[in-house]
């Protein structure tokens, strides 16, 4: 029966595996290197870990914005592929790359001009040593902003073609440069936060160059050539932005909310900042399968929507959600059992270690129950152009429940740093309910 279904539907089991498994490897590499970064920085001291964590919260905000914009381009390109309009898919790819490059250069300039504001206002009252490390880290890492934008856009285009092996390959090179560079600079040359920042910059430059070189292959459905002949296509850009802007607003508001909560955590002391940073690093592994499958779901659904076949959309959504739940239960069981060993790698103080273990176990259990409906399911809605609904729910839930309860629990109910994590789960519950209700109906289908 499964084989008959696969013959009838666009994506066979083997094609789904070829799409999703490289995405899992790619996400694993990114998260593993991020975790290794934090472990290496930990050898410098908790102040360095705190500084890198604070600045990375800004970097993640920017990465999410570019990834959301890239998703807009990928959805448009995927829908064109589903319609059999390969020339338009190719054209949308070029418009995405060039527009993202232009916007990223502007954002980089703003970030450099606003360093003082970020240090003194956004991060709030932090230890002077942490502030000095953060300033150094920003000076180097902010130069990578345009390269992040180009890489994210190129990677999204390859995923829209169903070719995730290329992004896995590029990610492997990027992360290898990062981890080897960290080891050389931090352990070999005894550098501090510069030893982590420089390899990050170099790896992102290399990744952007590789992805652009690979996109020049004319045998690809989407290929980028003759960039000097670029002419903005307002209608195409509007279509990309119609999906990309709501996604970007949702992602940026989400990360801004996390930064606001991080400023509250920063006021609780270095131990809370460090425990939160370690928790973020480890819990990134806990949601790794969901992130990977969610990226694949965008590709699958956008092509099905282009073909105007919503039976397939629902079939693949149900199928990939099932895979997400199974992988979450297996992975999080292992991580929870290994938590004491994982936390010991960071050489934390007893107080910090206790807090880190608490959030890792709590997050893992709740992720198995709620994360797929909160974050994988809405990718079906986004790929079907129902981006306004996902934006409204995402932003409203984040700022009402995660931030509102985060401030209440952390500052006024003596939960401390753990209160921010409890508020996050409340946010997940609301998202799961609202996205589930939307998907069960048919309104999202008329948005396409």
C-alpha positions in Angstrom: 0.0 0.0 0.0 2.8 2.4 0.9 4.5 1.7 -2.5 1.3 2.4 -4.3 0.9 5.7 -2.5 4.5 6.7 -3.3 4.0 6.1 -7.0 0.9 8.3 -6.9 2.4 11.2 -4.9 5.1 13.7 -5.8 7.6 12.7 -3.1 8.4 9.0 -2.7 9.8 7.7 0.5 13.3 7.5 -1.1 13.0 11.1 -2.3 11.9 12.3 1.2 14.9 10.5 2.7 17.2 12.2 0.2 15.7 15.6 1.1 15.5 15.2 4.9 18.5 13.2 6.0 21.1 15.7 4.6 19.1 18.4 6.4 19.4 16.5 9.7 23.2 16.2 9.2 23.4 19.8 8.3 21.5 20.9 11.4 23.5 18.5 13.5 26.8 20.0 12.3 25.6 23.6 13.0 24.4 22.7 16.5 27.4 20.6 17.3 29.8 23.3 16.3 27.8 25.8 18.3 28.1 23.6 21.3 31.8 23.0 20.8 32.2 26.8 20.5 30.6 27.3 23.9 32.8 24.6 25.4 36.0 26.1 24.0 35.0 29.6 25.1 34.3 28.1 28.6 38.0 27.5 28.9 38.4 31.3 28.8 35.9 31.8 31.6 32.2 32.3 32.4 32.5 36.0 31.4 33.5 35.0 27.9 30.7 32.4 27.7 28.2 35.1 28.8 29.5 37.7 26.3 29.4 35.3 23.3 25.9 34.2 24.3 24.7 37.8 24.5 26.1 38.8 21.1 24.9 35.5 19.5 21.4 36.4 20.5 21.7 39.4 18.2 23.4 37.3 15.5 20.6 34.7 15.7 18.0 37.6 15.3 19.7 38.6 12.0 20.1 35.0 10.8 16.4 34.4 11.5 15.5 37.5 9.5 17.6 36.4 6.5 16.4 32.8 6.8 12.7 34.0 6.9 13.4 36.1 3.8 15.1 33.2 2.1 12.0 31.0 3.0 9.9 33.5 1.1 12.1 33.1 -2.0 12.1 29.3 -1.5 8.3 29.1 -1.3 7.9 31.2 -4.4 10.5 29.1 -6.3 9.0 25.8 -5.1 5.5 26.8 -6.2 6.9 27.7 -9.6 8.6 24.3 -9.8 5.3 22.6 -8.8 3.6 24.5 -11.6 6.3 23.4 -14.1 7.5 27.0 -14.7 11.2 26.5 -14.3 12.1 29.8 -15.9 10.2 31.8 -13.3 11.7 29.7 -10.6 15.1 30.6 -11.8 14.2 34.2 -12.1 12.9 34.3 -8.5 16.2 32.9 -7.3 18.2 35.7 -8.8 15.8 38.3 -7.4 16.1 36.7 -3.9 20.0 36.6 -3.9 20.4 40.2 -5.1 17.7 41.7 -2.8 19.0 39.9 0.3 22.6 41.1 -0.5 21.4 44.7 -0.7 19.4 44.5 2.5 22.2 42.8 4.4 24.7 45.5 3.6 22.4 48.1 5.1 21.8 46.0 8.2 25.5 45.5 8.7 26.1 49.2 8.7 23.3 49.8 11.2 24.7 47.1 13.5 28.1 48.7 13.6 26.7 52.1 14.2 24.5 50.8 17.0 27.1 48.8 18.9 27.0 51.2 21.9 23.2 51.0 22.1 23.3 47.2 22.0 25.9 47.1 24.8 24.5 49.7 27.1 20.8 49.5 26.5 19.8 46.1 25.0 22.2 44.1 27.2 21.4 46.3 30.2 23.6 46.2 33.3 26.3 43.6 32.7 29.7 43.0 34.2 32.4 45.3 32.6 34.5 42.3 31.7 31.5 40.7 29.9 30.9 44.0 28.1 34.5 44.2 26.9 34.4 40.7 25.5 31.0 41.4 23.9 32.3 44.5 22.2 35.3 42.6 20.7 33.1 39.8 19.5 30.7 42.2 17.8 33.5 44.0 16.0 34.5 40.8 14.2 31.3 38.8 13.8 29.1 41.7 12.4 31.3 41.7 9.3 29.8 38.3 8.4 26.2 39.6 8.1 26.2 39.9 4.2 27.7 36.5 3.9 25.0 35.0 6.2 22.4 36.5 3.9 23.9 35.2 0.7 24.4 31.7 2.1 20.9 31.4 3.6 19.4 32.5 0.3 21.4 30.1 -1.7 20.8 27.2 0.6 17.0 27.9 0.6 17.1 27.8 -3.2 18.8 24.4 -3.3 16.3 23.1 -0.7 13.4 24.4 -2.9 14.8 22.2 -5.7 14.9 19.2 -3.3 18.7 19.2 -3.4 19.7 19.3 0.3 23.0 17.4 -0.3 24.6 20.6 -1.5 23.7 22.5 1.7 24.9 19.6 3.8 28.2 19.6 1.9 28.6 23.4 2.3 27.6 23.2 5.9 30.3 20.6 6.5 33.0 22.8 5.1 31.8 25.8 6.9 31.6 24.1 10.3 34.9 22.3 9.8 36.6 25.7 9.2 34.8 27.0 12.3 35.8 24.2 14.7 39.4 23.8 13.5 39.9 27.5 13.6 38.5 27.7 17.1 40.9 25.0 18.3 43.9 26.7 16.7 43.1 30.2 18.0 41.7 29.3 21.4 44.0 26.5 22.4 47.0 27.0 20.1 47.4 30.8 20.2 45.6 31.2 23.6 43.3 33.9 22.2 40.0 34.7 24.0 36.7 35.6 22.3 38.7 36.6 19.1 39.6 33.0 18.8 36.0 32.1 18.3 34.9 35.2 16.3 37.6 35.0 13.6 36.8 31.4 12.4 33.1 32.3 12.5 33.7 35.2 10.1 36.0 33.1 7.8 33.6 30.1 7.7 30.7 32.3 6.6 32.6 34.0 3.9 33.7 30.6 2.5 30.2 29.2 2.7 28.7 32.2 0.8 31.4 31.8 -2.0 30.8 28.1 -2.3 27.0 28.4 -2.5 27.2 31.1 -5.2 29.7 29.1 -7.3 27.5 26.0 -7.2 24.4 28.1 -8.2 26.1 29.0 -11.4 25.5 25.4 -12.7 23.2 25.8 -15.7 22.0 22.2 -15.4 20.1 23.2 -12.2 16.4 24.3 -12.3 17.4 27.4 -10.4 20.8 28.8 -11.5 22.3 32.3 -11.0 24.3 33.9 -13.8 25.1 37.3 -15.1 24.7 39.1 -11.8 26.0 42.4 -13.3 23.0 42.4 -15.6 20.6 42.2 -12.7 17.4 44.3 -12.9 14.9 44.4 -10.0 11.6 42.8 -10.9 9.1 44.6 -8.6 6.3 42.1 -9.0 8.6 39.2 -8.3 10.2 40.9 -5.3 6.7 41.8 -4.0 5.7 38.1 -4.2 8.8 37.0 -2.3 8.3 39.8 0.3 4.6 38.9 0.7 5.8 35.7 2.2 9.2 36.8 3.5 8.1 39.9 5.4 5.6 38.3 7.6 8.0 35.5 8.2 10.8 38.0 9.0 8.5 40.0 11.4 7.5 36.8 13.2 11.2 35.6 13.4 12.5 39.0 14.5 9.8 39.6 17.1 10.4 36.1 18.4 14.2 36.7 18.7 13.7 40.3 20.1 11.5 38.8 22.7 14.2 36.3 23.6 16.7 39.2 23.8 14.4 41.1 26.1 14.1 38.0 28.3 17.9 37.6 28.1 18.4 41.1 29.5 16.2 40.0 32.5 18.4 36.9 32.9 21.5 39.1 32.6 20.3 41.0 35.7 20.2 37.8 37.7 23.9 37.3 37.5 26.7 35.6 35.6 25.6 32.1 36.8 22.1 32.5 35.4 23.5 33.9 32.1 25.9 31.0 31.8 23.3 28.3 32.7 20.9 29.8 30.2 23.7 29.8 27.5 24.5 26.1 28.2 20.8 25.3 28.2 20.3 26.9 24.8 23.3 25.1 23.4 22.1 21.6 24.6 18.4 22.1 23.9 19.3 23.0 20.3 20.1 19.3 19.9 16.7 18.4 21.4 14.8 20.1 18.6 17.2 19.3 15.8 15.0 16.7 14.0 12.0 19.1 14.1 14.0 21.9 12.5 15.3 19.6 9.8 12.0 18.1 9.0 10.4 21.5 9.1 12.8 22.8 6.4 11.9 19.7 4.3 8.2 20.3 4.8 8.5 23.8 3.2 10.0 22.2 0.1 7.4 19.4 -0.1 4.3 21.6 0.6 5.3 24.5 -1.7 5.6 22.1 -4.7 2.3 20.4 -3.8 0.7 23.9 -3.5 2.1 24.8 -6.9 0.5 21.7 -8.3 -2.8 22.7 -6.5 -3.0 19.3 -4.8 -4.0 19.8 -1.1 -4.7 16.1 -0.6 -0.9 15.7 -0.9 -0.3 18.7 1.4 -2.3 17.0 4.2 -0.8 13.6 3.5 2.8 14.8 3.8 2.1 17.1 6.7 0.7 14.1 8.7 3.5 11.9 7.6 6.3 14.3 8.5 4.7 15.2 11.8 4.7 11.5 12.7 8.4 11.3 11.9 9.0 14.4 14.0 7.4 13.0 17.1 9.2 9.6 16.8 12.6 11.3 16.4 11.9 13.7 19.3 11.0 10.9 21.7 14.1 8.8 20.8 16.6 11.7 20.8 15.3 13.4 24.0 15.3 10.2 26.0 19.0 9.8 25.2 19.8 13.5 26.0 17.9 13.5 29.3 19.8 10.4 30.4 23.1 11.9 29.4 22.5 15.3 30.9 24.9 15.0 33.9 27.7 14.0 31.5 26.9 16.8 29.0 26.8 19.5 31.7 30.1 18.3 33.2 31.8 19.1 29.9 31.3 22.8 30.6 33.2 22.8 33.9 30.5 24.9 35.6 30.2 25.9 39.2 27.7 23.8 41.2 25.1 26.5 41.2 25.3 27.0 37.4 25.3 23.2 36.8 22.1 22.6 38.8 20.2 25.3 36.8 21.5 24.0 33.5 20.4 20.4 34.2 17.0 21.7 35.3 16.2 23.5 32.0 17.6 20.7 29.8 15.4 18.0 31.3 12.3 20.3 31.5 12.8 21.4 27.9 13.3 17.9 26.6 10.1 16.5 28.1 8.0 19.4 26.9 9.6 19.4 23.4 8.4 15.8 22.9 4.8 16.9 23.6 4.5 20.3 22.1 7.3 21.4 19.7 6.1 19.7 16.5 2.7 21.3 16.6 4.2 24.6 17.6 6.9 24.9 15.0 6.8 22.1 12.4 3.0 22.3 11.6 3.0 26.1 10.8 5.5 25.4 8.0 2.7 23.9 6.1 0.7 27.1 6.5 3.6 29.3 5.5 4.3 27.2 2.4 0.7 27.6 1.5 1.0 31.4 1.7 -1.0 31.6 5.0 1.8 33.7 6.4 -0.3 36.5 8.0 -2.0 34.0 10.3 1.3 32.4 11.4 2.8 35.8 12.0 -0.1 37.1 14.1 -0.2 34.0 16.2 3.6 33.8 16.6 4.0 37.4 17.6 1.0 37.7 19.8 1.8 34.4 21.7 5.4 35.4 22.1 4.9 38.8 23.5 1.8 38.0 25.5 2.7 34.6 27.0 6.4 34.0 26.8 7.4 37.6 27.6 4.5 38.4 29.9 4.8 35.3 31.9 8.6 35.3 31.7 8.8 38.7 33.4 6.2 37.7 35.9 7.7 34.4 36.9 11.4 35.5 36.8 11.2 38.9 38.4 8.1 38.8 40.6 7.4 35.2 41.5 11.0 34.2 42.4 11.4 31.6 39.7 14.6 33.2 38.5 16.0 32.1 35.2 13.9 28.9 35.2 10.8 31.1 35.0 11.7 32.2 31.5 11.8 28.6 30.4 8.4 27.9 32.0 6.9 30.9 30.1 8.3 29.5 26.9 6.3 26.3 27.4 3.2 28.3 28.0 3.8 30.0 24.7 4.2 26.6 23.0 0.8 25.4 24.4 -1.0 28.4 22.9 0.8 28.0 19.5 -0.1 24.3 19.4 -3.8 25.0 20.0 -4.1 27.8 17.5 -2.0 26.3 14.7 -3.9 23.0 15.2 -7.3 24.6 14.9 -6.2 26.5 11.7 -4.8 23.4 10.0 -8.0 21.4 10.7 -10.0 23.9 8.8 -9.7 25.0 5.2 -9.1 28.8 5.4 -5.3 28.4 4.9 -5.9 26.7 1.5 -7.6 29.7 0.0 -4.5 31.8 0.7 -2.6 30.1 -2.1 
